Amino acid sequence: MKKKISIVLCAVMTAFLATACTASRQVAYDQDTLLDATEVLIQYCAGADETVREQWESLSDYELEYQLMQSGLPFAPEGFLGALEAWPAAVEECGAYEGHGDFEITADGDEIHVTTMGEFAQRKAEIEVVYDADSRLDSLSVSAEYSMGEILEKAGLNTILGMGTVFVVLIFISIIISLMKYIPALGTVFQKKSKDVSEKKEEELTEAEASGGEDGMDQELTDDAELVAVIAAAVAAAEGTSADGFVVRSIRRRPSNKWKA
């Protein structure tokens, strides 16, 4: 039992010592080099215009890496391009860049943070430049400082916008619900129209059949009159007389159409 307790205590102490060593270990860096690199980065971003940014972005990965290596500054390509893209947004939000205060450098795990308070035309902003464990540029960010009045104004606008959106949606839903009572009436109207159309089609079909029957009877009578005239003419020719004196009372078809000798 004592042996098991000793093993557990040793494991706990080992874990505690490992955690303490990890917490106390900090990334090594050259402070002066990072401060100089941060100063150059801020000044370059502040002076770069749209044309300069487009020129950097048009370079290939190899050309960009070579240019930054020739500068002798610890700038990674991704971090440098990200800083160039972030600066115009900061200027748009805070106004034109005017200067900055002293730098403060701190190490947090595998990252090195260099911060300073920037002076812009409209408001102050915290400029933070982050380097990785190899002291290469990772990112640049500018966080504007707003007054209490500006914060409350933004909060009020966000509240009004949110509540307005909710009320608009609720009104729209209420309108849809109020219109649902007309759905049965519309269904009845459509059914009535469909029934009227069906009845109209049936009437037209009946009229067409009736007119077709009458035409058939007329045609049959016409055919009989022609047949009578033909028979009367044939009999008159056989007798050698005129067909005016013949009257055909009826016509019957013979069982066979063969002539007997």
C-alpha positions as protocol buffer text, in pm:
chain_id: "A"
residue {
  index: 1
  type: MET
  ca { x: 0 y: 0 z: 0 }
}
residue {
  index: 2
  type: LYS
  ca { x: 280 y: 239 z: 88 }
}
residue {
  index: 3
  type: LYS
  ca { x: 456 y: 154 z: -237 }
}
residue {
  index: 4
  type: LYS
  ca { x: 143 y: 247 z: -438 }
}
residue {
  index: 5
  type: ILE
  ca { x: 110 y: 579 z: -252 }
}
residue {
  index: 6
  type: SER
  ca { x: 475 y: 661 z: -324 }
}
residue {
  index: 7
  type: ILE
  ca { x: 426 y: 593 z: -697 }
}
residue {
  index: 8
  type: VAL
  ca { x: 120 y: 818 z: -709 }
}
residue {
  index: 9
  type: LEU
  ca { x: 303 y: 1098 z: -527 }
}
residue {
  index: 10
  type: CYS
  ca { x: 598 y: 1073 z: -766 }
}
residue {
  index: 11
  type: ALA
  ca { x: 365 y: 1097 z: -1065 }
}
residue {
  index: 12
  type: VAL
  ca { x: 191 y: 1402 z: -921 }
}
residue {
  index: 13
  type: MET
  ca { x: 522 y: 1576 z: -845 }
}
residue {
  index: 14
  type: THR
  ca { x: 653 y: 1500 z: -1195 }
}
residue {
  index: 15
  type: ALA
  ca { x: 344 y: 1649 z: -1356 }
}
residue {
  index: 16
  type: PHE
  ca { x: 364 y: 1956 z: -1130 }
}
residue {
  index: 17
  type: LEU
  ca { x: 732 y: 2014 z: -1210 }
}
residue {
  index: 18
  type: ALA
  ca { x: 669 y: 1973 z: -1584 }
}
residue {
  index: 19
  type: THR
  ca { x: 386 y: 2227 z: -1568 }
}
residue {
  index: 20
  type: ALA
  ca { x: 599 y: 2471 z: -1371 }
}
residue {
  index: 21
  type: CYS
  ca { x: 885 y: 2440 z: -1617 }
}
residue {
  index: 22
  type: THR
  ca { x: 652 y: 2498 z: -1911 }
}
residue {
  index: 23
  type: ALA
  ca { x: 497 y: 2802 z: -1746 }
}
residue {
  index: 24
  type: SER
  ca { x: 834 y: 2952 z: -1661 }
}
residue {
  index: 25
  type: ARG
  ca { x: 980 y: 2887 z: -2008 }
}
residue {
  index: 26
  type: GLN
  ca { x: 957 y: 3191 z: -2231 }
}
residue {
  index: 27
  type: VAL
  ca { x: 1052 y: 3235 z: -2594 }
}
residue {
  index: 28
  type: ALA
  ca { x: 1388 y: 3403 z: -2649 }
}
residue {
  index: 29
  type: TYR
  ca { x: 1401 y: 3717 z: -2865 }
}
residue {
  index: 30
  type: ASP
  ca { x: 1615 y: 4021 z: -2942 }
}
residue {
  index: 31
  type: GLN
  ca { x: 1419 y: 4316 z: -2806 }
}
residue {
  index: 32
  type: ASP
  ca { x: 1604 y: 4587 z: -3000 }
}
residue {
  index: 33
  type: THR
  ca { x: 1564 y: 4401 z: -3329 }
}
residue {
  index: 34
  type: LEU
  ca { x: 1190 y: 4357 z: -3281 }
}
residue {
  index: 35
  type: LEU
  ca { x: 1139 y: 4718 z: -3173 }
}
residue {
  index: 36
  type: ASP
  ca { x: 1328 y: 4847 z: -3478 }
}
residue {
  index: 37
  type: ALA
  ca { x: 1135 y: 4610 z: -3707 }
}
residue {
  index: 38
  type: THR
  ca { x: 804 y: 4726 z: -3559 }
}
residue {
  index: 39
  type: GLU
  ca { x: 896 y: 5091 z: -3612 }
}
residue {
  index: 40
  type: VAL
  ca { x: 988 y: 5026 z: -3975 }
}
residue {
  index: 41
  type: LEU
  ca { x: 668 y: 4829 z: -4031 }
}
residue {
  index: 42
  type: ILE
  ca { x: 440 y: 5101 z: -3892 }
}
residue {
  index: 43
  type: GLN
  ca { x: 613 y: 5378 z: -4086 }
}
residue {
  index: 44
  type: TYR
  ca { x: 607 y: 5176 z: -4408 }
}
residue {
  index: 45
  type: CYS
  ca { x: 239 y: 5086 z: -4374 }
}
residue {
  index: 46
  type: ALA
  ca { x: 152 y: 5449 z: -4300 }
}
residue {
  index: 47
  type: GLY
  ca { x: 335 y: 5571 z: -4612 }
}
residue {
  index: 48
  type: ALA
  ca { x: 225 y: 5297 z: -4853 }
}
residue {
  index: 49
  type: ASP
  ca { x: -54 y: 5382 z: -5094 }
}
residue {
  index: 50
  type: GLU
  ca { x: -277 y: 5160 z: -5304 }
}
residue {
  index: 51
  type: THR
  ca { x: -22 y: 5133 z: -5584 }
}
residue {
  index: 52
  type: VAL
  ca { x: 250 y: 5011 z: -5348 }
}
residue {
  index: 53
  type: ARG
  ca { x: 19 y: 4753 z: -5195 }
}
residue {
  index: 54
  type: GLU
  ca { x: -80 y: 4623 z: -5539 }
}
residue {
  index: 55
  type: GLN
  ca { x: 288 y: 4592 z: -5636 }
}
residue {
  index: 56
  type: TRP
  ca { x: 362 y: 4379 z: -5330 }
}
residue {
  index: 57
  type: GLU
  ca { x: 57 y: 4164 z: -5388 }
}
residue {
  index: 58
  type: SER
  ca { x: 153 y: 4107 z: -5753 }
}
residue {
  index: 59
  type: LEU
  ca { x: 485 y: 3944 z: -5657 }
}
residue {
  index: 60
  type: SER
  ca { x: 520 y: 3568 z: -5660 }
}
residue {
  index: 61
  type: ASP
  ca { x: 593 y: 3381 z: -5338 }
}
residue {
  index: 62
  type: TYR
  ca { x: 959 y: 3346 z: -5427 }
}
residue {
  index: 63
  type: GLU
  ca { x: 997 y: 3713 z: -5524 }
}
residue {
  index: 64
  type: LEU
  ca { x: 818 y: 3828 z: -5208 }
}
residue {
  index: 65
  type: GLU
  ca { x: 1033 y: 3606 z: -4985 }
}
residue {
  index: 66
  type: TYR
  ca { x: 1348 y: 3728 z: -5158 }
}
residue {
  index: 67
  type: GLN
  ca { x: 1256 y: 4097 z: -5123 }
}
residue {
  index: 68
  type: LEU
  ca { x: 1182 y: 4061 z: -4753 }
}
residue {
  index: 69
  type: MET
  ca { x: 1501 y: 3862 z: -4697 }
}
residue {
  index: 70
  type: GLN
  ca { x: 1703 y: 4137 z: -4869 }
}
residue {
  index: 71
  type: SER
  ca { x: 1554 y: 4394 z: -4634 }
}
residue {
  index: 72
  type: GLY
  ca { x: 1708 y: 4215 z: -4336 }
}
residue {
  index: 73
  type: LEU
  ca { x: 1384 y: 4247 z: -4138 }
}
residue {
  index: 74
  type: PRO
  ca { x: 1206 y: 3952 z: -3972 }
}
residue {
  index: 75
  type: PHE
  ca { x: 897 y: 3980 z: -4189 }
}
residue {
  index: 76
  type: ALA
  ca { x: 713 y: 3668 z: -4300 }
}
residue {
  index: 77
  type: PRO
  ca { x: 534 y: 3712 z: -4637 }
}
residue {
  index: 78
  type: GLU
  ca { x: 188 y: 3636 z: -4500 }
}
residue {
  index: 79
  type: GLY
  ca { x: 231 y: 3864 z: -4199 }
}
residue {
  index: 80
  type: PHE
  ca { x: 368 y: 4150 z: -4409 }
}
residue {
  index: 81
  type: LEU
  ca { x: 87 y: 4137 z: -4665 }
}
residue {
  index: 82
  type: GLY
  ca { x: -167 y: 4109 z: -4384 }
}
residue {
  index: 83
  type: ALA
  ca { x: -25 y: 4423 z: -4221 }
}
residue {
  index: 84
  type: LEU
  ca { x: -48 y: 4614 z: -4551 }
}
residue {
  index: 85
  type: GLU
  ca { x: -413 y: 4511 z: -4588 }
}
residue {
  index: 86
  type: ALA
  ca { x: -505 y: 4592 z: -4225 }
}
residue {
  index: 87
  type: TRP
  ca { x: -365 y: 4946 z: -4221 }
}
residue {
  index: 88
  type: PRO
  ca { x: -613 y: 5109 z: -4468 }
}
residue {
  index: 89
  type: ALA
  ca { x: -906 y: 4978 z: -4263 }
}
residue {
  index: 90
  type: ALA
  ca { x: -754 y: 5135 z: -3952 }
}
residue {
  index: 91
  type: VAL
  ca { x: -709 y: 5468 z: -4128 }
}
residue {
  index: 92
  type: GLU
  ca { x: -1069 y: 5458 z: -4250 }
}
residue {
  index: 93
  type: GLU
  ca { x: -1193 y: 5400 z: -3896 }
}
residue {
  index: 94
  type: CYS
  ca { x: -956 y: 5626 z: -3701 }
}
residue {
  index: 95
  type: GLY
  ca { x: -846 y: 5888 z: -3951 }
}
residue {
  index: 96
  type: ALA
  ca { x: -503 y: 5977 z: -4083 }
}
residue {
  index: 97
  type: TYR
  ca { x: -202 y: 5844 z: -3891 }
}
residue {
  index: 98
  type: GLU
  ca { x: -11 y: 6106 z: -3695 }
}
residue {
  index: 99
  type: GLY
  ca { x: 230 y: 5916 z: -3470 }
}
residue {
  index: 100
  type: HIS
  ca { x: 261 y: 5672 z: -3180 }
}
residue {
  index: 101
  type: GLY
  ca { x: 399 y: 5649 z: -2830 }
}
residue {
  index: 102
  type: ASP
  ca { x: 653 y: 5418 z: -2669 }
}
residue {
  index: 103
  type: PHE
  ca { x: 660 y: 5047 z: -2742 }
}
residue {
  index: 104
  type: GLU
  ca { x: 583 y: 4779 z: -2488 }
}
residue {
  index: 105
  type: ILE
  ca { x: 704 y: 4426 z: -2558 }
}
residue {
  index: 106
  type: THR
  ca { x: 577 y: 4110 z: -2385 }
}
residue {
  index: 107
  type: ALA
  ca { x: 613 y: 3737 z: -2445 }
}
residue {
  index: 108
  type: ASP
  ca { x: 303 y: 3519 z: -2422 }
}
residue {
  index: 109
  type: GLY
  ca { x: 375 y: 3151 z: -2480 }
}
residue {
  index: 110
  type: ASP
  ca { x: 511 y: 3115 z: -2832 }
}
residue {
  index: 111
  type: GLU
  ca { x: 416 y: 3469 z: -2932 }
}
residue {
  index: 112
  type: ILE
  ca { x: 583 y: 3805 z: -2883 }
}
residue {
  index: 113
  type: HIS
  ca { x: 356 y: 4110 z: -2864 }
}
residue {
  index: 114
  type: VAL
  ca { x: 478 y: 4462 z: -2933 }
}
residue {
  index: 115
  type: THR
  ca { x: 214 y: 4726 z: -2854 }
}
residue {
  index: 116
  type: THR
  ca { x: 195 y: 5102 z: -2863 }
}
residue {
  index: 117
  type: MET
  ca { x: -74 y: 5370 z: -2853 }
}
residue {
  index: 118
  type: GLY
  ca { x: -119 y: 5526 z: -3197 }
}
residue {
  index: 119
  type: GLU
  ca { x: -231 y: 5882 z: -3261 }
}
residue {
  index: 120
  type: PHE
  ca { x: -480 y: 5924 z: -3546 }
}
residue {
  index: 121
  type: ALA
  ca { x: -677 y: 6224 z: -3668 }
}
residue {
  index: 122
  type: GLN
  ca { x: -1012 y: 6113 z: -3527 }
}
residue {
  index: 123
  type: ARG
  ca { x: -922 y: 5898 z: -3225 }
}
residue {
  index: 124
  type: LYS
  ca { x: -649 y: 5703 z: -3055 }
}
residue {
  index: 125
  type: ALA
  ca { x: -595 y: 5335 z: -3129 }
}
residue {
  index: 126
  type: GLU
  ca { x: -379 y: 5057 z: -2990 }
}
residue {
  index: 127
  type: ILE
  ca { x: -134 y: 4920 z: -3245 }
}
residue {
  index: 128
  type: GLU
  ca { x: -30 y: 4561 z: -3177 }
}
residue {
  index: 129
  type: VAL
  ca { x: 233 y: 4371 z: -3377 }
}
residue {
  index: 130
  type: VAL
  ca { x: 265 y: 3997 z: -3310 }
}
residue {
  index: 131
  type: TYR
  ca { x: 577 y: 3789 z: -3381 }
}
residue {
  index: 132
  type: ASP
  ca { x: 603 y: 3411 z: -3366 }
}
residue {
  index: 133
  type: ALA
  ca { x: 854 y: 3202 z: -3169 }
}
residue {
  index: 134
  type: ASP
  ca { x: 1117 y: 3256 z: -3443 }
}
residue {
  index: 135
  type: SER
  ca { x: 1074 y: 3636 z: -3412 }
}
residue {
  index: 136
  type: ARG
  ca { x: 906 y: 3657 z: -3755 }
}
residue {
  index: 137
  type: LEU
  ca { x: 615 y: 3890 z: -3819 }
}
residue {
  index: 138
  type: ASP
  ca { x: 280 y: 3718 z: -3775 }
}
residue {
  index: 139
  type: SER
  ca { x: 18 y: 3996 z: -3778 }
}
residue {
  index: 140
  type: LEU
  ca { x: -60 y: 4362 z: -3720 }
}
residue {
  index: 141
  type: SER
  ca { x: -384 y: 4491 z: -3572 }
}
residue {
  index: 142
  type: VAL
  ca { x: -519 y: 4837 z: -3487 }
}
residue {
  index: 143
  type: SER
  ca { x: -789 y: 4860 z: -3217 }
}
residue {
  index: 144
  type: ALA
  ca { x: -966 y: 5195 z: -3205 }
}
residue {
  index: 145
  type: GLU
  ca { x: -1060 y: 5350 z: -2872 }
}
residue {
  index: 146
  type: TYR
  ca { x: -1413 y: 5490 z: -2855 }
}
residue {
  index: 147
  type: SER
  ca { x: -1556 y: 5731 z: -2602 }
}
residue {
  index: 148
  type: MET
  ca { x: -1842 y: 5630 z: -2378 }
}
residue {
  index: 149
  type: GLY
  ca { x: -2082 y: 5841 z: -2586 }
}
residue {
  index: 150
  type: GLU
  ca { x: -1977 y: 5666 z: -2907 }
}
residue {
  index: 151
  type: ILE
  ca { x: -2011 y: 5325 z: -2744 }
}
residue {
  index: 152
  type: LEU
  ca { x: -2360 y: 5407 z: -2617 }
}
residue {
  index: 153
  type: GLU
  ca { x: -2455 y: 5548 z: -2957 }
}
residue {
  index: 154
  type: LYS
  ca { x: -2347 y: 5231 z: -3133 }
}
residue {
  index: 155
  type: ALA
  ca { x: -2524 y: 5017 z: -2875 }
}
residue {
  index: 156
  type: GLY
  ca { x: -2844 y: 5219 z: -2922 }
}
residue {
  index: 157
  type: LEU
  ca { x: -2826 y: 5193 z: -3300 }
}
residue {
  index: 158
  type: ASN
  ca { x: -2772 y: 4818 z: -3279 }
}
residue {
  index: 159
  type: THR
  ca { x: -3068 y: 4786 z: -3041 }
}
residue {
  index: 160
  type: ILE
  ca { x: -3295 y: 4991 z: -3264 }
}
residue {
  index: 161
  type: LEU
  ca { x: -3187 y: 4797 z: -3572 }
}
residue {
  index: 162
  type: GLY
  ca { x: -3247 y: 4464 z: -3400 }
}
residue {
  index: 163
  type: MET
  ca { x: -3586 y: 4562 z: -3259 }
}
residue {
  index: 164
  type: GLY
  ca { x: -3690 y: 4716 z: -3592 }
}
residue {
  index: 165
  type: THR
  ca { x: -3604 y: 4396 z: -3774 }
}
residue {
  index: 166
  type: VAL
  ca { x: -3805 y: 4191 z: -3525 }
}
residue {
  index: 167
  type: PHE
  ca { x: -4109 y: 4418 z: -3555 }
}
residue {
  index: 168
  type: VAL
  ca { x: -4096 y: 4414 z: -3935 }
}
residue {
  index: 169
  type: VAL
  ca { x: -4089 y: 4034 z: -3935 }
}
residue {
  index: 170
  type: LEU
  ca { x: -4377 y: 4018 z: -3687 }
}
residue {
  index: 171
  type: ILE
  ca { x: -4586 y: 4257 z: -3897 }
}
residue {
  index: 172
  type: PHE
  ca { x: -4517 y: 4051 z: -4207 }
}
residue {
  index: 173
  type: ILE
  ca { x: -4621 y: 3732 z: -4028 }
}
residue {
  index: 174
  type: SER
  ca { x: -4941 y: 3896 z: -3897 }
}
residue {
  index: 175
  type: ILE
  ca { x: -5032 y: 4009 z: -4249 }
}
residue {
  index: 176
  type: ILE
  ca { x: -4987 y: 3655 z: -4379 }
}
residue {
  index: 177
  type: ILE
  ca { x: -5203 y: 3514 z: -4097 }
}
residue {
  index: 178
  type: SER
  ca { x: -5475 y: 3771 z: -4163 }
}
residue {
  index: 179
  type: LEU
  ca { x: -5486 y: 3674 z: -4532 }
}
residue {
  index: 180
  type: MET
  ca { x: -5527 y: 3305 z: -4458 }
}
residue {
  index: 181
  type: LYS
  ca { x: -5904 y: 3350 z: -4403 }
}
residue {
  index: 182
  type: TYR
  ca { x: -5943 y: 3427 z: -4774 }
}
residue {
  index: 183
  type: ILE
  ca { x: -5790 y: 3097 z: -4883 }
}
residue {
  index: 184
  type: PRO
  ca { x: -6117 y: 2890 z: -4861 }
}
residue {
  index: 185
  type: ALA
  ca { x: -6305 y: 3159 z: -5057 }
}
residue {
  index: 186
  type: LEU
  ca { x: -6040 y: 3158 z: -5326 }
}
residue {
  index: 187
  type: GLY
  ca { x: -6060 y: 2779 z: -5342 }
}
residue {
  index: 188
  type: THR
  ca { x: -6439 y: 2798 z: -5390 }
}
residue {
  index: 189
  type: VAL
  ca { x: -6399 y: 3055 z: -5669 }
}
residue {
  index: 190
  type: PHE
  ca { x: -6146 y: 2841 z: -5850 }
}
residue {
  index: 191
  type: GLN
  ca { x: -6365 y: 2531 z: -5815 }
}
residue {
  index: 192
  type: LYS
  ca { x: -6665 y: 2722 z: -5953 }
}
residue {
  index: 193
  type: LYS
  ca { x: -6466 y: 2847 z: -6248 }
}
residue {
  index: 194
  type: SER
  ca { x: -6342 y: 2496 z: -6318 }
}
residue {
  index: 195
  type: LYS
  ca { x: -6699 y: 2360 z: -6302 }
}
residue {
  index: 196
  type: ASP
  ca { x: -6828 y: 2633 z: -6538 }
}
residue {
  index: 197
  type: VAL
  ca { x: -6553 y: 2556 z: -6786 }
}
residue {
  index: 198
  type: SER
  ca { x: -6635 y: 2183 z: -6775 }
}
residue {
  index: 199
  type: GLU
  ca { x: -7006 y: 2248 z: -6828 }
}
residue {
  index: 200
  type: LYS
  ca { x: -6933 y: 2484 z: -7116 }
}
residue {
  index: 201
  type: LYS
  ca { x: -6714 y: 2222 z: -7282 }
}
residue {
  index: 202
  type: GLU
  ca { x: -6988 y: 1960 z: -7243 }
}
residue {
  index: 203
  type: GLU
  ca { x: -7245 y: 2195 z: -7400 }
}
residue {
  index: 204
  type: GLU
  ca { x: -7018 y: 2269 z: -7692 }
}
residue {
  index: 205
  type: LEU
  ca { x: -6958 y: 1896 z: -7742 }
}
residue {
  index: 206
  type: THR
  ca { x: -7334 y: 1824 z: -7736 }
}
residue {
  index: 207
  type: GLU
  ca { x: -7404 y: 2102 z: -7987 }
}
residue {
  index: 208
  type: ALA
  ca { x: -7127 y: 1972 z: -8211 }
}
residue {
  index: 209
  type: GLU
  ca { x: -7273 y: 1620 z: -8203 }
}
residue {
  index: 210
  type: ALA
  ca { x: -7623 y: 1752 z: -8278 }
}
residue {
  index: 211
  type: SER
  ca { x: -7506 y: 1962 z: -8569 }
}
residue {
  index: 212
  type: GLY
  ca { x: -7308 y: 1667 z: -8698 }
}
residue {
  index: 213
  type: GLY
  ca { x: -7623 y: 1443 z: -8696 }
}
residue {
  index: 214
  type: GLU
  ca { x: -7830 y: 1695 z: -8887 }
}
residue {
  index: 215
  type: ASP
  ca { x: -7559 y: 1732 z: -9149 }
}
residue {
  index: 216
  type: GLY
  ca { x: -7552 y: 1354 z: -9184 }
}
residue {
  index: 217
  type: MET
  ca { x: -7926 y: 1336 z: -9242 }
}
residue {
  index: 218
  type: ASP
  ca { x: -7913 y: 1613 z: -9503 }
}
residue {
  index: 219
  type: GLN
  ca { x: -7630 y: 1436 z: -9673 }
}
residue {
  index: 220
  type: GLU
  ca { x: -7826 y: 1108 z: -9672 }
}
residue {
  index: 221
  type: LEU
  ca { x: -8134 y: 1274 z: -9825 }
}
residue {
  index: 222
  type: THR
  ca { x: -7921 y: 1437 z: -10088 }
}
residue {
  index: 223
  type: ASP
  ca { x: -7763 y: 1103 z: -10176 }
}
residue {
  index: 224
  type: ASP
  ca { x: -8115 y: 940 z: -10207 }
}
residue {
  index: 225
  type: ALA
  ca { x: -8238 y: 1213 z: -10444 }
}
residue {
  index: 226
  type: GLU
  ca { x: -7938 y: 1165 z: -10667 }
}
residue {
  index: 227
  type: LEU
  ca { x: -7994 y: 789 z: -10662 }
}
residue {
  index: 228
  type: VAL
  ca { x: -8363 y: 832 z: -10760 }
}
residue {
  index: 229
  type: ALA
  ca { x: -8268 y: 1058 z: -11051 }
}
residue {
  index: 230
  type: VAL
  ca { x: -8011 y: 809 z: -11174 }
}
residue {
  index: 231
  type: ILE
  ca { x: -8256 y: 513 z: -11152 }
}
residue {
  index: 232
  type: ALA
  ca { x: -8532 y: 710 z: -11329 }
}
residue {
  index: 233
  type: ALA
  ca { x: -8298 y: 805 z: -11608 }
}
residue {
  index: 234
  type: ALA
  ca { x: -8185 y: 443 z: -11649 }
}
residue {
  index: 235
  type: VAL
  ca { x: -8543 y: 310 z: -11667 }
}
residue {
  index: 236
  type: ALA
  ca { x: -8644 y: 581 z: -11917 }
}
residue {
  index: 237
  type: ALA
  ca { x: -8349 y: 495 z: -12134 }
}
residue {
  index: 238
  type: ALA
  ca { x: -8438 y: 125 z: -12127 }
}
residue {
  index: 239
  type: GLU
  ca { x: -8801 y: 194 z: -12222 }
}
residue {
  index: 240
  type: GLY
  ca { x: -8712 y: 461 z: -12475 }
}
residue {
  index: 241
  type: THR
  ca { x: -8934 y: 720 z: -12309 }
}
residue {
  index: 242
  type: SER
  ca { x: -8888 y: 1035 z: -12107 }
}
residue {
  index: 243
  type: ALA
  ca { x: -8816 y: 1023 z: -11730 }
}
residue {
  index: 244
  type: ASP
  ca { x: -9077 y: 1290 z: -11656 }
}
residue {
  index: 245
  type: GLY
  ca { x: -9354 y: 1040 z: -11618 }
}
residue {
  index: 246
  type: PHE
  ca { x: -9171 y: 816 z: -11368 }
}
residue {
  index: 247
  type: VAL
  ca { x: -9233 y: 838 z: -10993 }
}
residue {
  index: 248
  type: VAL
  ca { x: -9005 y: 639 z: -10761 }
}
residue {
  index: 249
  type: ARG
  ca { x: -9200 y: 532 z: -10455 }
}
residue {
  index: 250
  type: SER
  ca { x: -8927 y: 340 z: -10274 }
}
residue {
  index: 251
  type: ILE
  ca { x: -8580 y: 200 z: -10319 }
}
residue {
  index: 252
  type: ARG
  ca { x: -8479 y: -146 z: -10193 }
}
residue {
  index: 253
  type: ARG
  ca { x: -8141 y: -310 z: -10222 }
}
residue {
  index: 254
  type: ARG
  ca { x: -8140 y: -651 z: -10384 }
}
residue {
  index: 255
  type: PRO
  ca { x: -7991 y: -940 z: -10188 }
}
residue {
  index: 256
  type: SER
  ca { x: -7735 y: -995 z: -10458 }
}
residue {
  index: 257
  type: ASN
  ca { x: -7578 y: -756 z: -10702 }
}
residue {
  index: 258
  type: LYS
  ca { x: -7529 y: -1021 z: -10969 }
}
residue {
  index: 259
  type: TRP
  ca { x: -7733 y: -983 z: -11285 }
}
residue {
  index: 260
  type: LYS
  ca { x: -7932 y: -1288 z: -11400 }
}
residue {
  index: 261
  type: ALA
  ca { x: -7923 y: -1383 z: -11764 }
}
